[in-house]
Amino acid sequence: MADPRGFLKVRERELAPKRPVALRLKDWREVVDPADPTLVARQSSRCMDCGVAFCHQGCPLGNLIPEWNDLMHRGRGREAIERLHETNNFPEFTGRACPAPCESACVLGINQPAVTIKQIENSIIDQAFANGWVQPQPPSRLTGKTVAVVGSGPAGLAAAQQLTRAGHTVAVYERDEEPGGLLRFGIPDFKLEKQLVARRIEQLKQEGTRFRCGIEIGRDMSWSELRRRFDAVVVATGATVPRELPLPGRELAGVHFAMEYLTASNRLQTGALESTPIDARGKRVVVIGGGDTGADCIGTAHRQGAKSVTNLAIGRRPSPERSDAQPWPVHPTLFEVSSSHEEGGERRYLASTVEFVGRAEGAVRALRVAETGFTEDGRVPIPGTERLIEADLVLIAMGFTGPEEIEDAAVTLARGSRGAFERQRDYATALPGVFVAGDAGRGQSLIVWAIAEGRAAAASVDAYLTGDTVLPSPVTAHDRAFA
């Protein structure tokens, strides 16, 4: 602990500045400027190196947060990235796309603003790449065992990297044209620039992981053939089935799922598309859903030049402070203003959509929305409170219900109550050699849980193939968030 009184000397929580709204709306670059090293050192000094560091429990990866905070305060960045990589394969992803439950569990947060853990994590990995400290780690020997990983999102990539480094021959199958899953095609560049994904993929390739893109298992190759070719299979396909809103007028043109919109925009930015089939330019956009995906839609619509953007949430506006029902150190539901919300638009709460209203030619022109009421049966629209909200483009961002079906008699995976594939605590399914990791088995969750599950599933696969393992296993398949 470099400064035992640091949290008393520096009581203010300081974050790196964001680029001005007028400037950042002209491009797709990341919103936040890199943090100044002196700022990072000053903020990391606020870490108290607690005897019981609850931030470890808040993070499913078990990141060694007090250790790398201390190292960054001392200016020892190379040692900091070594500590960070001990528990996290891809800190540049979690540092940008994770809501930081570690900060909610920070002990300093009891009576001061929490340590800026997420910002410090970003600074560590950015400095490491800038200085060439991140190098491929190919295995020293090969086991002769083969593993197929289906899906190249954060869970699949983490599992693949761990298993490759353990000496297994790993092939990652991805149905899209490039690896990365939602990291590449679902998250906009202003939140996660794609060069960050590409450089990690290159590292995995140099370590020996093989990528087979444009191949959909179950269509281009059967699941039975996959099982025959490989000694083990990790299913990491994510929870990609969007939650539907089956209301009158749902079939109208201009009503789309959020991920249809975001993936098209991302492909346009990478040059894979010459134009996007869903463009918000000059349109009145309504986004249904108040989560991260909805915020990504809002920021994308602003950059495309939308005439207006309205965000609807069915529930009450959250409190800006913890409620008694969500005391420290749980991760609370709070009113948050993301960078996308800062850029404009209107946010409406207690808004229940009851109908999509169309024009004569079959395109959406408005939403009929009522005030949300709360009954024993749940949230329902209150009769007599309906009003119209004009809309030319409606984006449904209400989350995801689970993984897509596997239509192959050779691989039949049961589903649990949350719609995800069932697996045992060690990620194994009822099929020998078949494991499930990430959102495909957990249901819609956070990127940090996906990486943690990918690491843990890799340990189980390694033990299955060799009889033992030294790979870390930070969480079981049945663990739940500290909330």
C-alpha positions as CSV (number, residue, x, y, z in Angstrom):
1,M,0.0,0.0,0.0
2,A,1.9,3.0,-1.3
3,D,0.0,5.6,0.7
4,P,-2.0,4.5,3.8
5,R,-3.6,7.9,4.0
6,G,-4.4,8.2,0.3
7,F,-8.1,7.8,0.7
8,L,-8.1,10.7,3.2
9,K,-5.9,13.0,1.1
10,V,-7.8,12.4,-2.2
11,R,-11.5,12.3,-1.5
12,E,-12.8,13.4,-4.9
13,R,-13.5,10.8,-7.6
14,E,-12.0,12.0,-10.8
15,L,-12.7,10.5,-14.2
16,A,-10.9,11.2,-17.5
17,P,-12.8,13.8,-19.6
18,K,-15.1,12.8,-22.4
19,R,-14.8,14.4,-25.8
20,P,-17.3,17.2,-26.4
21,V,-20.7,16.0,-27.6
22,A,-20.6,18.2,-30.8
23,L,-17.3,16.7,-31.7
24,R,-17.9,13.1,-30.9
25,L,-21.2,13.0,-32.9
26,K,-19.1,13.6,-36.0
27,D,-17.3,10.3,-35.8
28,W,-17.5,6.8,-34.2
29,R,-14.4,7.0,-32.1
30,E,-14.5,6.2,-28.4
31,V,-16.1,8.8,-26.3
32,V,-13.7,8.9,-23.4
33,D,-10.2,10.4,-23.8
34,P,-7.3,8.3,-22.3
35,A,-6.8,9.1,-18.6
36,D,-3.7,11.2,-17.7
37,P,-1.1,9.0,-15.8
38,T,-1.0,11.5,-12.9
39,L,-4.8,11.3,-12.6
40,V,-4.6,7.4,-12.6
41,A,-1.9,7.5,-9.9
42,R,-3.8,9.9,-7.8
43,Q,-7.0,7.9,-8.0
44,S,-5.4,4.6,-7.4
45,S,-4.0,6.0,-4.2
46,R,-7.5,6.1,-2.8
47,C,-7.6,2.3,-2.7
48,M,-7.5,1.3,1.0
49,D,-6.0,-2.2,0.4
50,C,-8.8,-3.5,2.6
51,G,-8.2,-6.5,4.8
52,V,-11.4,-8.0,3.3
53,A,-11.5,-6.6,-0.2
54,F,-15.2,-6.8,-1.2
55,C,-14.3,-5.7,-4.7
56,H,-13.0,-9.2,-5.2
57,Q,-16.4,-10.6,-4.5
58,G,-18.1,-8.0,-6.6
59,C,-16.0,-9.1,-9.6
60,P,-16.7,-12.7,-10.7
61,L,-13.2,-12.8,-12.2
62,G,-11.7,-12.2,-8.8
63,N,-9.5,-9.4,-10.1
64,L,-6.6,-8.6,-7.8
65,I,-7.8,-5.0,-7.7
66,P,-5.9,-3.6,-4.6
67,E,-2.7,-5.1,-5.9
68,W,-2.8,-3.5,-9.3
69,N,-4.1,-0.2,-7.8
70,D,-1.0,-0.1,-5.6
71,L,1.3,-0.9,-8.5
72,M,-0.2,1.9,-10.6
73,H,0.2,4.4,-7.8
74,R,3.8,3.4,-7.7
75,G,4.2,3.8,-11.4
76,R,4.9,0.0,-11.9
77,G,2.6,-0.5,-14.9
78,R,4.4,-3.7,-16.2
79,E,3.8,-5.5,-12.9
80,A,0.2,-4.2,-12.8
81,I,-0.6,-5.7,-16.2
82,E,0.9,-9.0,-15.0
83,R,-1.4,-9.0,-12.0
84,L,-4.4,-8.0,-14.1
85,H,-3.8,-10.7,-16.7
86,E,-3.6,-13.3,-14.0
87,T,-7.4,-13.2,-13.7
88,N,-8.7,-11.4,-16.8
89,N,-7.8,-12.4,-20.4
90,F,-9.3,-9.2,-21.9
91,P,-9.3,-6.2,-19.5
92,E,-9.7,-3.8,-22.4
93,F,-13.2,-5.3,-23.0
94,T,-14.4,-5.3,-19.4
95,G,-12.9,-1.9,-18.8
96,R,-15.1,-0.5,-21.5
97,A,-18.2,-2.7,-21.6
98,C,-18.7,-3.8,-18.0
99,P,-20.9,-1.9,-15.6
100,A,-18.3,-2.4,-12.9
101,P,-20.0,-4.3,-10.0
102,C,-16.5,-4.2,-8.4
103,E,-17.0,-0.4,-7.8
104,S,-20.4,-1.1,-6.2
105,A,-18.7,-3.4,-3.8
106,C,-15.7,-1.0,-3.1
107,V,-15.4,-0.6,0.7
108,L,-14.6,3.1,0.3
109,G,-18.0,3.5,-1.3
110,I,-19.6,3.2,2.1
111,N,-19.0,6.8,2.9
112,Q,-17.1,8.2,-0.2
113,P,-17.3,7.8,-3.9
114,A,-15.9,4.4,-4.9
115,V,-12.4,4.0,-6.4
116,T,-12.3,4.5,-10.2
117,I,-11.5,0.8,-10.7
118,K,-12.8,0.6,-14.2
119,Q,-10.8,3.6,-15.4
120,I,-7.6,2.3,-13.8
121,E,-8.1,-1.1,-15.4
122,N,-8.4,0.6,-18.8
123,S,-5.2,2.6,-18.2
124,I,-3.3,-0.5,-17.2
125,I,-4.1,-2.4,-20.4
126,D,-3.8,0.6,-22.7
127,Q,-0.3,1.3,-21.3
128,A,0.7,-2.3,-21.6
129,F,-0.2,-2.5,-25.3
130,A,1.4,0.9,-26.0
131,N,4.7,-0.4,-24.5
132,G,4.6,-3.8,-26.1
133,W,4.1,-5.7,-22.8
134,V,1.3,-7.8,-24.2
135,Q,2.9,-10.7,-26.1
136,P,1.6,-14.0,-27.4
137,Q,2.0,-16.9,-25.0
138,P,2.1,-20.1,-27.1
139,P,2.2,-23.4,-25.2
140,S,5.5,-25.1,-24.5
141,R,4.1,-28.5,-25.4
142,L,1.0,-29.9,-27.1
143,T,-1.3,-32.5,-25.5
144,G,-2.6,-34.0,-28.7
145,K,-6.1,-33.3,-27.6
146,T,-8.5,-31.2,-29.7
147,V,-11.3,-28.8,-28.7
148,A,-13.9,-27.0,-30.7
149,V,-15.3,-23.8,-29.4
150,V,-18.6,-22.7,-31.0
151,G,-19.0,-19.0,-30.8
152,S,-16.3,-16.3,-30.6
153,G,-17.8,-13.8,-28.1
154,P,-16.0,-13.1,-24.8
155,A,-16.8,-16.5,-23.2
156,G,-15.7,-18.4,-26.3
157,L,-12.5,-16.4,-26.7
158,A,-11.6,-16.8,-23.0
159,A,-12.1,-20.5,-23.1
160,A,-10.1,-20.8,-26.4
161,Q,-7.2,-18.8,-25.1
162,Q,-7.0,-20.8,-21.8
163,L,-7.2,-24.2,-23.5
164,T,-4.7,-23.2,-26.2
165,R,-2.2,-22.1,-23.6
166,A,-2.8,-25.4,-21.8
167,G,-1.5,-27.2,-24.9
168,H,-4.7,-28.3,-26.6
169,T,-5.4,-27.7,-30.3
170,V,-8.3,-25.4,-30.4
171,A,-10.5,-24.3,-33.3
172,V,-13.1,-21.6,-32.8
173,Y,-16.2,-21.8,-35.1
174,E,-18.0,-18.5,-35.8
175,R,-20.9,-18.1,-38.2
176,D,-20.1,-14.4,-38.9
177,E,-17.4,-13.3,-41.3
178,E,-15.1,-12.2,-38.5
179,P,-14.5,-13.4,-34.9
180,G,-15.6,-11.4,-31.9
181,G,-19.3,-12.0,-31.6
182,L,-21.2,-9.1,-30.1
183,L,-17.8,-7.5,-29.2
184,R,-17.3,-6.9,-32.9
185,F,-20.9,-6.7,-34.3
186,G,-23.1,-5.7,-31.4
187,I,-21.2,-3.0,-29.5
188,P,-20.8,0.3,-31.3
189,D,-17.3,1.7,-31.9
190,F,-17.9,4.7,-29.7
191,K,-18.0,2.3,-26.8
192,L,-15.5,-0.3,-28.0
193,E,-13.3,0.4,-31.0
194,K,-12.9,-2.7,-33.2
195,Q,-9.2,-2.4,-33.5
196,L,-9.1,-3.5,-29.8
197,V,-10.9,-6.7,-30.7
198,A,-8.7,-7.3,-33.8
199,R,-5.5,-7.1,-31.9
200,R,-6.7,-9.7,-29.3
201,I,-7.8,-12.0,-32.1
202,E,-4.3,-11.7,-33.6
203,Q,-2.7,-12.5,-30.3
204,L,-4.8,-15.7,-30.0
205,K,-3.9,-16.7,-33.6
206,Q,-0.2,-16.2,-32.8
207,E,-0.6,-18.4,-29.7
208,G,-2.1,-21.2,-31.9
209,T,-5.8,-20.8,-31.7
210,R,-7.5,-21.4,-35.1
211,F,-10.5,-19.5,-36.3
212,R,-13.0,-20.9,-38.7
213,C,-15.3,-18.0,-39.6
214,G,-18.4,-18.2,-41.9
215,I,-19.2,-21.6,-40.6
216,E,-22.5,-22.2,-38.8
217,I,-22.6,-25.4,-36.9
218,G,-25.9,-27.2,-37.6
219,R,-26.0,-25.8,-41.1
220,D,-22.5,-25.9,-42.7
221,M,-21.3,-28.7,-40.4
222,S,-23.5,-31.0,-38.3
223,W,-23.1,-31.1,-34.6
224,S,-22.5,-34.9,-34.8
225,E,-19.6,-34.3,-37.2
226,L,-18.2,-31.7,-34.9
227,R,-18.3,-34.1,-32.0
228,R,-16.7,-36.8,-34.1
229,R,-13.8,-34.5,-35.1
230,F,-13.0,-33.1,-31.7
231,D,-12.3,-34.6,-28.2
232,A,-14.4,-31.9,-26.6
233,V,-16.8,-29.2,-27.6
234,V,-17.5,-25.9,-25.8
235,V,-20.9,-24.3,-26.7
236,A,-20.5,-20.5,-26.3
237,T,-23.1,-19.2,-28.7
238,G,-24.5,-16.6,-26.3
239,A,-28.1,-15.6,-25.6
240,T,-29.0,-14.1,-28.9
241,V,-32.8,-14.6,-29.1
242,P,-34.3,-11.1,-28.6
243,R,-37.3,-10.6,-26.3
244,E,-40.3,-10.0,-28.5
245,L,-43.0,-7.4,-28.1
246,P,-46.1,-9.1,-29.6
247,L,-48.5,-6.2,-30.0
248,P,-50.8,-5.0,-32.7
249,G,-48.8,-3.5,-35.6
250,R,-45.6,-5.4,-34.8
251,E,-45.4,-6.4,-38.5
252,L,-45.2,-2.8,-39.7
253,A,-42.1,-1.6,-41.6
254,G,-39.7,0.4,-39.5
255,V,-40.1,-1.8,-36.4
256,H,-36.9,-3.7,-35.7
257,F,-35.0,-5.5,-33.0
258,A,-32.1,-3.5,-31.6
259,M,-29.5,-6.0,-32.6
260,E,-30.6,-5.9,-36.3
261,Y,-30.0,-2.2,-36.2
262,L,-26.6,-2.3,-34.3
263,T,-25.1,-5.1,-36.3
264,A,-25.9,-3.4,-39.6
265,S,-24.4,-0.2,-38.4
266,N,-21.2,-1.9,-37.2
267,R,-20.8,-3.7,-40.5
268,L,-21.2,-0.4,-42.3
269,Q,-18.3,1.1,-40.1
270,T,-16.0,-1.8,-40.9
271,G,-16.8,-1.6,-44.7
272,A,-18.6,-4.9,-44.8
273,L,-21.7,-3.0,-46.0
274,E,-21.8,-0.1,-48.4
275,S,-25.0,1.2,-46.8
276,T,-27.1,0.2,-43.8
277,P,-30.6,-1.2,-44.4
278,I,-31.8,0.5,-41.2
279,D,-30.9,4.2,-41.1
280,A,-32.1,6.7,-38.6
281,R,-31.1,9.8,-40.6
282,G,-33.9,12.4,-40.5
283,K,-36.2,10.0,-38.6
284,R,-38.1,10.2,-35.3
285,V,-36.6,7.3,-33.5
286,V,-38.2,5.5,-30.5
287,V,-36.1,3.0,-28.5
288,I,-38.0,0.6,-26.3
289,G,-35.9,-0.5,-23.4
290,G,-33.7,1.3,-20.9
291,G,-30.7,-0.9,-20.7
292,D,-27.2,-0.8,-22.3
293,T,-28.4,-2.1,-25.6
294,G,-31.0,0.7,-25.7
295,A,-28.3,3.2,-24.9
296,D,-26.2,1.9,-27.8
297,C,-29.1,2.4,-30.1
298,I,-29.5,6.0,-28.9
299,G,-25.9,6.8,-29.5
300,T,-26.0,5.2,-32.9
301,A,-29.1,7.1,-33.9
302,H,-27.5,10.4,-32.9
303,R,-24.5,9.7,-35.1
304,Q,-26.7,8.8,-38.0
305,G,-28.5,12.1,-37.8
306,A,-31.8,11.2,-36.3
307,K,-34.4,14.0,-36.2
308,S,-35.4,13.0,-32.6
309,V,-34.7,10.1,-30.2
310,T,-37.1,9.0,-27.5
311,N,-36.3,6.3,-25.0
312,L,-39.1,4.4,-23.3
313,A,-38.8,2.4,-20.1
314,I,-41.7,0.4,-18.7
315,G,-40.6,0.8,-15.0
316,R,-40.1,3.7,-12.6
317,R,-37.1,5.9,-12.9
318,P,-34.5,4.5,-10.6
319,S,-33.2,6.4,-7.7
320,P,-29.8,8.2,-8.1
321,E,-28.7,6.7,-4.7
322,R,-28.8,3.3,-3.2
323,S,-32.2,2.2,-1.7
324,D,-32.5,0.4,1.6
325,A,-33.4,-2.7,-0.4
326,Q,-30.0,-2.7,-2.2
327,P,-27.4,-1.9,0.5
328,W,-23.7,-2.0,0.1
329,P,-22.0,-4.1,-1.2
330,V,-24.6,-5.3,-3.7
331,H,-24.7,-3.9,-7.2
332,P,-27.7,-1.5,-7.1
333,T,-30.1,-0.4,-9.7
334,L,-29.4,3.4,-10.1
335,F,-30.4,6.1,-12.4
336,E,-27.5,6.5,-14.8
337,V,-26.7,8.9,-17.6
338,S,-24.6,7.1,-20.2
339,S,-22.6,9.0,-22.8
340,S,-25.4,8.3,-25.3
341,H,-27.9,9.9,-23.0
342,E,-25.7,13.0,-22.7
343,E,-25.9,13.5,-26.5
344,G,-29.6,14.3,-26.5
345,G,-33.0,12.8,-26.7
346,E,-35.8,12.3,-24.3
347,R,-36.2,9.5,-21.6
348,R,-39.7,8.5,-20.5
349,Y,-40.4,6.2,-17.7
350,L,-43.6,4.2,-16.7
351,A,-44.3,3.9,-20.4
352,S,-46.1,0.8,-21.6
353,T,-46.4,0.4,-25.3
354,V,-49.8,-1.0,-26.3
355,E,-49.8,-0.7,-30.1
356,F,-47.7,0.1,-33.1
357,V,-49.7,2.5,-35.3
358,G,-49.1,2.4,-39.0
359,R,-49.6,4.4,-42.2
360,A,-51.8,3.3,-45.1
361,E,-48.7,2.0,-46.9
362,G,-47.7,-0.3,-44.0
363,A,-45.0,1.7,-42.3
364,V,-45.0,2.7,-38.6
365,R,-45.9,6.3,-37.9
366,A,-46.5,6.2,-34.1
367,L,-46.6,4.2,-30.9
368,R,-49.7,4.1,-28.6
369,V,-48.3,4.3,-25.1
370,A,-50.0,4.1,-21.7
371,E,-48.8,4.8,-18.2
372,T,-47.6,1.7,-16.4
373,G,-49.6,0.4,-13.5
374,F,-48.6,-2.2,-10.9
375,T,-50.9,-5.1,-10.0
376,E,-50.6,-8.6,-8.5
377,D,-50.2,-9.8,-12.1
378,G,-47.3,-7.5,-12.7
379,R,-46.9,-4.3,-14.8
380,V,-49.9,-3.4,-17.0
381,P,-51.0,-0.4,-19.0
382,I,-53.5,1.8,-17.2
383,P,-56.7,2.2,-19.3
384,G,-57.5,5.8,-20.3
385,T,-53.9,7.0,-20.1
386,E,-53.0,6.2,-23.7
387,R,-51.2,8.8,-25.9
388,L,-49.4,8.8,-29.2
389,I,-45.7,9.2,-29.7
390,E,-44.8,9.8,-33.4
391,A,-42.1,7.5,-34.8
392,D,-40.6,6.6,-38.1
393,L,-38.2,4.0,-36.7
394,V,-38.8,1.8,-33.6
395,L,-36.1,-0.3,-32.0
396,I,-37.0,-3.0,-29.5
397,A,-34.2,-3.3,-27.0
398,M,-35.8,-5.4,-24.3
399,G,-33.1,-7.9,-23.7
400,F,-32.6,-11.5,-24.7
401,T,-34.4,-14.7,-23.8
402,G,-31.7,-17.3,-24.3
403,P,-29.6,-19.1,-26.9
404,E,-30.9,-20.2,-30.3
405,E,-32.2,-23.7,-30.8
406,I,-29.8,-26.5,-31.7
407,E,-31.7,-28.5,-34.3
408,D,-29.7,-31.7,-34.4
409,A,-30.7,-35.0,-33.0
410,A,-27.1,-35.7,-32.1
411,V,-26.9,-32.8,-29.7
412,T,-30.0,-32.3,-27.6
413,L,-29.5,-29.8,-24.8
414,A,-32.2,-29.3,-22.2
415,R,-33.2,-25.8,-21.2
416,G,-33.6,-24.5,-17.7
417,S,-36.2,-22.1,-16.3
418,R,-34.4,-19.0,-17.7
419,G,-34.3,-20.5,-21.2
420,A,-30.6,-21.2,-21.2
421,F,-29.0,-24.6,-21.8
422,E,-28.7,-26.7,-18.6
423,R,-25.3,-27.7,-17.4
424,Q,-23.7,-29.0,-14.2
425,R,-21.6,-26.9,-11.8
426,D,-18.5,-27.7,-13.9
427,Y,-20.2,-26.6,-17.2
428,A,-20.5,-30.2,-18.4
429,T,-23.8,-31.2,-20.1
430,A,-25.5,-34.6,-20.2
431,L,-23.5,-35.3,-23.4
432,P,-20.0,-36.6,-22.8
433,G,-17.4,-34.0,-23.8
434,V,-19.9,-31.2,-24.4
435,F,-19.7,-28.1,-22.2
436,V,-21.6,-24.8,-22.2
437,A,-20.1,-21.5,-21.2
438,G,-21.3,-17.9,-21.0
439,D,-24.7,-16.5,-21.8
440,A,-25.8,-19.7,-23.6
441,G,-25.9,-21.4,-20.1
442,R,-26.3,-18.4,-17.8
443,G,-28.8,-16.4,-19.8
444,Q,-28.3,-12.7,-20.6
445,S,-25.6,-11.4,-18.3
446,L,-22.5,-9.2,-18.2
447,I,-19.3,-9.5,-20.2
448,V,-17.3,-10.0,-17.0
449,W,-19.4,-13.1,-16.2
450,A,-18.9,-14.4,-19.8
451,I,-15.1,-14.2,-19.5
452,A,-15.2,-15.7,-16.0
453,E,-17.3,-18.6,-17.3
454,G,-15.0,-19.1,-20.3
455,R,-12.0,-19.4,-18.0
456,A,-13.8,-21.8,-15.6
457,A,-15.2,-23.9,-18.4
458,A,-11.7,-24.2,-19.9
459,A,-10.5,-25.6,-16.6
460,S,-13.3,-28.2,-16.6
461,V,-12.5,-29.2,-20.2
462,D,-8.8,-29.5,-19.4
463,A,-9.6,-31.8,-16.5
464,Y,-11.9,-33.9,-18.7
465,L,-9.2,-34.3,-21.3
466,T,-6.2,-34.9,-19.1
467,G,-7.6,-36.0,-15.7
468,D,-6.3,-32.9,-13.9
469,T,-5.9,-29.1,-14.4
470,V,-4.0,-26.2,-13.1
471,L,-6.2,-23.7,-14.9
472,P,-8.1,-21.2,-12.7
473,S,-11.8,-21.7,-12.2
474,P,-13.2,-18.4,-10.8
475,V,-16.9,-19.3,-10.8
476,T,-19.1,-22.3,-11.0
477,A,-21.9,-22.6,-13.5
478,H,-24.4,-22.2,-10.7
479,D,-22.9,-19.1,-9.1
480,R,-25.0,-15.9,-9.2
481,A,-24.1,-12.3,-9.1
482,F,-23.4,-10.6,-5.8
483,A,-26.7,-8.8,-5.8
